[in-house]
Amino acid sequence: MDSTSLEPSLYTVKAVFILDNDGNRLLSKYYDPELYSSMKDQRNFEKSIFNKTYKADNEIAFLEGMTIVYKNSIDLFLYVVGSCQENELMLMSVLNCLFDCLSQILRCDRECDCCLSPCALQLARNQFRVNPASCPLTAALPRPLKNVERRSFLENMEGVFLIVDEIIDGGVILESDAQLVLQKINYRVDESSLSEQSVAQVLQSAKDQIKWSILK
């Protein structure tokens, strides 16, 4: 990857949110204090976008002077919102990075929930329910059923908050490489196990992030 892409960007994101297949909010972060400051306005905006994009084949929509890029996977809908002047390719790179990160941790959750050793499985369940590349029966796993993604997403909510915050800080795009994001939050997709120390560190960081977002 070009080294220039690692440097903080001045491109800004207005909001990021993830909805289920009924348009209900699973996660949202609004970075512009002037954009739908009330919870009611935010939910109305999200519902309007969902209704506009739910059955659409495009990946870009325009609504209320905003540029929205979006993608769905089974029963999750991911949205990244920028102003009408924002670079669409840059917004799409954020969306793809978020999508790839979530695909990785949700895939690992499905694989490892079936195949971890009792000790490792207990550790993963108590923390993030994730332990990549440790499952010898991955190839034999069935395709996930509907709502598996939503369930796994909710079980890994702490990790999702960390992913979003590694990609975007205060609306500024910091990273668009999924592998680097995953490494920064200690998912280590190329290692065979997740140490107890790294899990504890990630969990504590996630708790701090969630506490901050609630108190904001």
FIBA-904321 format. One record per residue: chain; x, y, z of N, C-alpha, C in turn; residue in three letters. Coordinates in steps of 0.02 Angstrom, whole numbers, plus 50000, padded with zeros to 5 digits. Last residue first. Layout:
BEGIN
   chain    n_c1    n_c2    n_c3   ca_c1   ca_c2   ca_c3    c_c1    c_c2    c_c3   resn
       A       X       Y       Z       X       Y       Z       X       Y       Z    ALA
...
// end
This chain:
BEGIN
   chain    n_c1    n_c2    n_c3   ca_c1   ca_c2   ca_c3    c_c1    c_c2    c_c3   resn
       A   48964   50555   51309   48972   50614   51266   48907   50652   51258    LYS
       A   48940   50439   51376   48941   50501   51416   48946   50563   51373    LEU
       A   48949   50346   51274   48886   50353   51311   48883   50419   51347    ILE
       A   49079   50357   51232   49027   50372   51184   48960   50382   51218    SER
       A   49149   50317   51347   49156   50386   51323   49099   50405   51276    TRP
       A   49111   50184   51354   49093   50230   51409   49097   50302   51387    LYS
       A   49170   50137   51237   49097   50136   51244   49075   50183   51299    ILE
       A   49306   50157   51268   49276   50189   51209   49200   50193   51215    GLN
       A   49323   50076   51380   49334   50148   51386   49302   50186   51329    ASP
       A   49297   49951   51323   49253   49976   51376   49260   50052   51384    LYS
       A   49406   49944   51235   49338   49946   51209   49290   49973   51260    ALA
       A   49511   49936   51326   49508   49993   51280   49438   50000   51252    SER
       A   49481   49814   51385   49481   49874   51426   49476   49936   51382    GLN
       A   49495   49729   51274   49431   49735   51307   49427   49798   51348    LEU
       A   49631   49742   51244   49581   49764   51195   49514   49775   51229    VAL
       A   49686   49688   51361   49702   49756   51342   49650   49783   51293    GLN
       A   49637   49558   51359   49620   49602   51415   49632   49675   51397    ALA
       A   49696   49510   51242   49623   49514   51247   49603   49563   51302    VAL
       A   49830   49514   51276   49807   49558   51223   49731   49565   51225    SER
       A   49830   49416   51379   49850   49485   51394   49823   49532   51340    GLN
       A   49794   49300   51315   49750   49326   51366   49766   49399   51381    GLU
       A   49819   49300   51136   49842   49293   51205   49794   49325   51253    SER
       A   49753   49205   51014   49748   49272   51042   49766   49266   51115    LEU
       A   49831   49111   50880   49795   49118   50943   49796   49190   50965    SER
       A   49894   49113   50759   49853   49055   50774   49815   49061   50839    SER
       A   49892   49256   50651   49919   49218   50706   49870   49162   50724    GLU
       A   49836   49341   50559   49884   49292   50534   49916   49251   50589    ASP
       A   49754   49432   50624   49722   49380   50583   49771   49328   50557    VAL
       A   49752   49515   50750   49806   49473   50725   49782   49415   50682    ARG
       A   49679   49595   50834   49646   49536   50808   49696   49489   50774    TYR
       A   49727   49715   50889   49751   49650   50914   49709   49591   50892    ASN
       A   49701   49832   50831   49658   49814   50887   49670   49742   50909    ILE
       A   49796   49834   50730   49798   49885   50782   49755   49867   50842    LYS
       A   49753   49732   50646   49815   49724   50683   49818   49773   50742    GLN
       A   49639   49791   50592   49633   49730   50632   49695   49718   50674    LEU
       A   49698   49897   50520   49650   49910   50573   49645   49850   50620    VAL
       A   49775   49827   50427   49808   49869   50477   49762   49885   50535    LEU
       A   49672   49766   50353   49722   49725   50387   49757   49765   50442    GLN
       A   49601   49874   50297   49570   49831   50348   49621   49791   50387    ALA
       A   49642   50035   50272   49668   49969   50259   49643   49923   50315    ASP
       A   49615   50163   50302   49568   50129   50257   49592   50061   50236    SER
       A   49623   50284   50432   49647   50223   50402   49594   50192   50358    GLU
       A   49568   50408   50465   49636   50392   50485   49665   50333   50448    LEU
       A   49464   50537   50428   49482   50470   50407   49555   50458   50423    ILE
       A   49375   50625   50550   49434   50624   50507   49453   50552   50492    VAL
       A   49277   50613   50643   49256   50628   50575   49314   50628   50525    GLY
       A   49343   50576   50758   49312   50642   50755   49290   50662   50686    GLY
       A   49420   50460   50668   49428   50495   50732   49399   50565   50726    ASP
       A   49404   50303   50593   49383   50373   50594   49392   50401   50664    ILE
       A   49466   50179   50616   49458   50204   50547   49445   50279   50546    ILE
       A   49463   50160   50751   49528   50156   50718   49525   50183   50647    GLU
       A   49328   50168   50777   49371   50221   50803   49441   50218   50774    ASP
       A   49281   50050   50716   49258   50115   50691   49306   50171   50714    VAL
       A   49347   49956   50798   49360   49959   50727   49341   50027   50699    ILE
       A   49288   49979   50923   49360   49990   50914   49377   49997   50840    LEU
       A   49157   49941   50897   49171   50010   50917   49245   50026   50906    PHE
       A   49179   49805   50872   49155   49847   50818   49168   49921   50834    VAL
       A   49216   49756   50998   49265   49757   50944   49244   49801   50886    GLY
       A   49092   49771   51062   49151   49807   51086   49205   49812   51033    GLU
       A   49009   49683   50990   48998   49755   50986   49058   49795   51010    MET
       A   48996   49547   50967   49062   49578   50958   49059   49655   50957    ASN
       A   48864   49518   50979   48909   49486   51027   48979   49517   51024    GLU
       A   48813   49586   50870   48796   49610   50937   48843   49580   50989    LEU
       A   48868   49506   50766   48883   49578   50771   48870   49603   50842    PHE
       A   48807   49384   50786   48879   49390   50795   48900   49462   50804    SER
       A   48674   49422   50755   48691   49395   50821   48765   49403   50835    ARG
       A   48690   49464   50622   48665   49511   50672   48683   49487   50742    ARG
       A   48734   49344   50562   48775   49404   50560   48754   49453   50614    GLU
       A   48624   49261   50581   48687   49244   50613   48732   49306   50616    VAL
       A   48516   49300   50505   48521   49327   50573   48583   49305   50611    ASN
       A   48516   49152   50408   48496   49221   50415   48495   49239   50489    LYS
       A   48660   49045   50428   48590   49058   50419   48575   49132   50428    LEU
       A   48815   49017   50343   48777   49045   50399   48704   49056   50380    PRO
       A   48858   48855   50277   48845   48925   50265   48803   48953   50321    ARG
       A   48952   48745   50386   48897   48762   50340   48892   48836   50329    PRO
       A   49124   48694   50388   49070   48732   50417   49016   48747   50366    LEU
       A   49232   48632   50335   49172   48592   50342   49113   48630   50370    ALA
       A   49336   48720   50342   49311   48702   50275   49245   48664   50279    ALA
       A   49366   48723   50480   49336   48780   50446   49303   48761   50381    THR
       A   49422   48640   50571   49364   48615   50534   49329   48671   50495    LEU
       A   49523   48695   50646   49542   48647   50594   49484   48623   50552    PRO
       A   49543   48858   50697   49492   48807   50686   49512   48759   50631    CYS
       A   49618   48969   50717   49632   48913   50760   49585   48854   50748    SER
       A   49597   49090   50650   49644   49041   50621   49659   48982   50666    ALA
       A   49553   49201   50786   49561   49183   50715   49610   49126   50703    PRO
       A   49445   49213   50897   49512   49184   50900   49530   49157   50831    ASN
       A   49318   49291   50988   49356   49290   50926   49425   49259   50939    VAL
       A   49243   49333   51095   49219   49276   51056   49256   49271   50989    ARG
       A   49297   49427   51180   49272   49450   51115   49241   49395   51074    PHE
       A   49273   49362   51327   49300   49426   51304   49267   49446   51239    GLN
       A   49214   49243   51351   49213   49292   51405   49235   49361   51381    ASN
       A   49242   49177   51232   49172   49194   51248   49168   49247   51303    ARG
       A   49381   49163   51244   49353   49203   51190   49281   49223   51205    ALA
       A   49389   49080   51358   49421   49146   51357   49390   49190   51304    LEU
       A   49321   48968   51310   49296   49004   51368   49325   49074   51371    GLN
       A   49404   48930   51204   49335   48950   51191   49306   48989   51249    LEU
       A   49520   48893   51269   49521   48951   51225   49451   48976   51211    ALA
       A   49469   48780   51341   49501   48837   51376   49499   48900   51333    CYS
       A   49415   48696   51239   49373   48722   51294   49403   48782   51328    PRO
       A   49467   48750   51074   49474   48707   51132   49434   48737   51189    SER
       A   49350   48795   50945   49402   48810   50993   49408   48757   51046    LEU
       A   49242   48772   50857   49301   48730   50853   49356   48746   50903    CYS
       A   49129   48854   50855   49119   48782   50847   49182   48742   50865    CYS
       A   49175   48979   50868   49123   48960   50915   49112   48885   50913    ASP
       A   49259   48996   50762   49289   48979   50825   49237   48958   50877    CYS
       A   49175   49028   50653   49220   48971   50650   49241   48948   50720    GLU
       A   49106   49142   50696   49069   49082   50677   49114   49021   50679    ARG
       A   49213   49230   50721   49167   49213   50775   49129   49149   50759    ASP
       A   49269   49244   50596   49307   49211   50649   49262   49190   50706    CYS
       A   49165   49315   50535   49184   49249   50510   49222   49210   50563    ARG
       A   49171   49430   50610   49111   49390   50614   49124   49320   50587    LEU
       A   49297   49479   50577   49285   49460   50647   49221   49419   50653    ILE
       A   49284   49495   50434   49336   49454   50464   49318   49433   50535    GLN
       A   49177   49581   50417   49174   49514   50387   49225   49468   50419    SER
       A   49229   49694   50480   49173   49659   50510   49166   49588   50482    LEU
       A   49331   49727   50388   49346   49713   50458   49291   49673   50491    CYS
       A   49257   49750   50271   49306   49696   50273   49324   49677   50344    ASP
       A   49179   49862   50311   49147   49799   50289   49195   49741   50295    PHE
       A   49277   49958   50334   49233   49937   50388   49201   49869   50372    LEU
       A   49330   49966   50204   49373   49948   50260   49331   49922   50318    CYS
       A   49220   50009   50132   49250   49944   50116   49294   49920   50173    ASN
       A   49200   50137   50190   49148   50086   50193   49178   50016   50182    LEU
       A   49319   50200   50154   49302   50192   50225   49251   50136   50233    VAL
       A   49305   50199   50016   49362   50164   50046   49351   50152   50120    SER
       A   49194   50281   50001   49188   50211   49985   49246   50170   50014    MET
       A   49249   50404   50033   49197   50377   50075   49189   50301   50063    LEU
       A   49336   50413   49923   49363   50411   49990   49312   50383   50040    MET
       A   49246   50419   49818   49293   50363   49821   49323   50357   49890    LEU
       A   49181   50540   49843   49143   50478   49848   49190   50417   49853    GLU
       A   49227   50675   49935   49252   50629   49885   49219   50562   49893    ASN
       A   49095   50793   49971   49146   50745   49991   49165   50698   49934    GLU
       A   48994   50879   49949   49058   50896   49917   49111   50843   49930    GLN
       A   48890   50835   50025   48882   50828   49952   48947   50844   49916    CYS
       A   48967   50747   50164   48932   50803   50134   48929   50792   50058    SER
       A   48936   50573   50207   48978   50633   50199   48937   50689   50169    GLY
       A   48916   50418   50288   48885   50480   50265   48936   50537   50262    VAL
       A   48901   50248   50268   48948   50302   50282   48922   50365   50250    VAL
       A   48822   50101   50324   48816   50166   50291   48872   50212   50315    TYR
       A   48771   49933   50308   48822   49979   50331   48818   50044   50290    LEU
       A   48662   49814   50364   48669   49868   50316   48716   49920   50344    PHE
       A   48640   49640   50385   48672   49701   50408   48677   49751   50351    LEU
       A   48600   49515   50343   48551   49556   50378   48582   49618   50411    ASP
       A   48695   49498   50212   48642   49457   50243   48592   49502   50278    ILE
       A   48761   49648   50200   48784   49578   50204   48733   49539   50245    SER
       A   48774   49801   50103   48740   49755   50149   48769   49685   50145    ASN
       A   48825   49971   50095   48835   49901   50076   48799   49858   50126    LYS
       A   48845   50142   50041   48817   50089   50082   48831   50021   50053    TYR
       A   48863   50318   50054   48885   50255   50022   48864   50199   50069    VAL
       A   48788   50471   50029   48788   50411   50070   48812   50353   50029    ILE
       A   48796   50641   50042   48817   50585   50001   48823   50524   50046    THR
       A   48664   50759   50073   48717   50715   50096   48733   50662   50044    MET
       A   48550   50831   50047   48614   50864   50038   48674   50823   50060    GLY
       A   48450   50734   50067   48454   50792   50110   48523   50826   50107    GLU
       A   48540   50609   49986   48481   50625   50024   48494   50684   50070    LEU
       A   48599   50493   49873   48601   50563   49892   48535   50581   49926    PHE
       A   48701   50345   49869   48636   50378   49870   48646   50450   49892    ALA
       A   48785   50204   49805   48788   50275   49823   48718   50305   49819    ILE
       A   48770   50082   49755   48809   50086   49817   48815   50158   49841    GLU
       A   48618   50009   49686   48675   50055   49686   48711   50051   49753    ASN
       A   48505   49936   49697   48564   49900   49675   48627   49944   49677    ASP
       A   48385   49944   49832   48422   49975   49776   48485   49934   49760    ALA
       A   48312   49910   49940   48306   49867   49881   48344   49894   49821    LYS
       A   48359   50007   50034   48348   49937   50053   48346   49890   49993    TYR
       A   48369   50143   50012   48424   50099   49988   48411   50025   49998    THR
       A   48262   50210   50064   48285   50229   49998   48333   50178   49968    LYS
       A   48249   50158   50191   48193   50150   50144   48215   50164   50072    ASN
       A   48372   50205   50244   48358   50133   50238   48303   50120   50187    PHE
       A   48352   50343   50245   48405   50314   50203   48392   50240   50192    ILE
       A   48247   50351   50337   48238   50376   50269   48290   50346   50221    SER
       A   48308   50300   50451   48251   50264   50422   48240   50286   50350    LYS
       A   48403   50399   50474   48424   50330   50460   48368   50290   50427    GLU
       A   48318   50507   50501   48365   50511   50446   48387   50440   50425    PHE
       A   48256   50461   50615   48215   50476   50556   48259   50478   50494    ASN
       A   48365   50454   50701   48330   50392   50683   48285   50403   50622    ARG
       A   48400   50590   50711   48447   50540   50685   48412   50477   50661    GLN
       A   48286   50645   50769   48306   50665   50702   48354   50615   50670    ASP
       A   48291   50580   50895   48233   50571   50850   48251   50589   50778    LYS
       A   48408   50627   50951   48402   50556   50936   48345   50544   50887    MET
       A   48471   50781   50883   48426   50743   50927   48422   50671   50904    SER
       A   48554   50832   50784   48579   50830   50853   48535   50789   50899    SER
       A   48583   50829   50636   48533   50790   50673   48556   50779   50746    TYR
       A   48730   50902   50633   48692   50855   50592   48647   50812   50636    LEU
       A   48810   50974   50713   48755   51010   50682   48710   50964   50639    GLU
       A   48915   50892   50749   48865   50910   50800   48804   50947   50773    PRO
       A   48969   50760   50660   48953   50830   50650   48899   50850   50700    ASP
       A   48974   50626   50689   49033   50666   50703   49021   50741   50695    TYR
       A   48886   50495   50754   48879   50557   50717   48936   50603   50738    TYR
       A   48870   50325   50745   48914   50378   50771   48906   50438   50725    LYS
       A   48782   50176   50788   48786   50240   50751   48835   50287   50785    SER
       A   48713   50014   50776   48768   50057   50796   48765   50121   50756    LEU
       A   48586   49970   50749   48629   49927   50789   48689   49967   50816    LEU
       A   48422   50024   50714   48491   50042   50728   48526   49990   50771    ARG
       A   48321   49944   50592   48333   49963   50662   48407   49975   50674    ASN
       A   48288   49895   50469   48303   49966   50475   48314   49990   50545    GLY
       A   48280   49763   50460   48216   49798   50471   48226   49873   50477    ASP
       A   48407   49716   50454   48367   49712   50392   48296   49738   50401    ASN
       A   48497   49843   50550   48479   49774   50533   48432   49774   50473    ASP
       A   48630   49962   50520   48561   49944   50533   48550   49870   50519    LEU
       A   48754   50072   50567   48741   50004   50544   48671   49986   50567    ILE
       A   48836   50226   50523   48788   50187   50561   48775   50120   50527    PHE
       A   48925   50374   50533   48929   50304   50515   48875   50268   50555    VAL
       A   48942   50543   50472   48912   50492   50515   48927   50423   50488    ALA
       A   49031   50626   50403   48979   50655   50445   48950   50605   50495    LYS
       A   49202   50627   50382   49142   50586   50380   49091   50617   50427    VAL
       A   49325   50715   50285   49285   50705   50345   49222   50663   50331    THR
       A   49494   50722   50240   49426   50705   50220   49385   50689   50282    TYR
       A   49620   50735   50281   49576   50790   50299   49505   50777   50276    LEU
       A   49703   50591   50350   49673   50628   50295   49628   50683   50321    SER
       A   49858   50532   50413   49791   50556   50425   49766   50599   50367    PRO
       A   49945   50411   50310   49944   50474   50345   49871   50497   50355    GLU
       A   49936   50302   50232   49938   50290   50303   49933   50355   50343    LEU
       A   49947   50338   50103   49879   50321   50125   49877   50309   50200    SER
       A   50080   50352   50079   50042   50413   50089   49973   50398   50116    THR
       A   50126   50226   50050   50138   50252   50117   50098   50315   50131    SER
       A   50023   50113   49965   50060   50175   49962   50066   50205   50031    ASP
       A   50042   49940   50000   50000   50000   50000   50043   50062   50000    MET
// end
